[in-house]
């Protein structure tokens, strides 16, 4: 076969083409197989099958089967099974492509016969037919369609199914490997710089911490020295002045405490002069007892909260009211009491009244 471009008209016999030239021209464009959806094998519900019409390409040799073809199968065995192939064969000896039934061998568990792809033959398997023992009719479920299996038959498609990037990928991988090595080296240099900066920063931090610690120790020493100097300078006069200020604060605090206490004011209702008259205020909540000597100018001050009973220490007198409660609502308030002589008075609860004896 000559090497020249296809197809130009011959000039004085310089271009002579044959079938092989046409085959060589078709090979790069289409793969071997049958065209999609064509040449299907169907059962006829007897011992025959039909191959639909269609177009095939086998190694750039093509044929268009314009009509469907029906093929009879050999009679089934009475005891053993077999698998037959429906084969599309390219026969270079006969210079033709044709369909035939490739009969399988008998066995209990049969396998399909091997198709031929050597010498002048190149087979495509369109289908497998399972012929069970005693079968008198082939149904569609006995037929296995193998047209989609690229190893056995396959569909005719363009050979340019996808772009081959292997050469470009190889070149890119070489570039990327070189780039990766360069980046790795740069990254190592960067890490070295970062680690050096970390070391410098740690050293600076340790130096600053040492300076702060030294400064604190110096200031502490200076304060201790100043304290000792000031302590020696404080004389008796200064101490006396400080004591007076402390006393003043205490007195002020005491006044404030009195202002915040609850005041118990007592009124003499006996028309007698009460001398050394003692009143007892008992906090029944806490058990604390406060004894108070009656003084018209000086009230009794209480700060402890609780329930109180108020009684005269002298049994000949009574204090009204007898009870009260001191809580937050009574703080800074004044509770008024009245002192009575028991002779001629009676009291019930918080009420008091005079009474006279009656005789029959």
Secondary structure, DSSP 4 states (H G I P E B T S, - for coil): -----S----STT-----HHHHHHHHHTTB-SEE-TT-S-EEE-SSSEEEEPPEEEEETTEEEEE-S-EEEEPPPPPSS-BEEEEEEEEEETTTTEEEEEEEPPPPBTT--PPPPP-STTEEEEEEEEEEE-TT-----GGGEEE-TT-TTTS-B--BS-SS---HHHHHHHHHHHHHHHHHHHHHHHHHHHHHHHHHHHHHHHHHHHHHHHHHHHHHHHHHHHHHHHHHHHH--HHHHHHHHHHHHHHHHHHHHHHHHHSEEEEEEE-SSS--SS-EEEEEETTT--EEEEE--TTS-EEE-S-EEEEEEESSTTEEEES-EEEE-GGGTT-EEEEEEEESTTEEEETTEEEE------
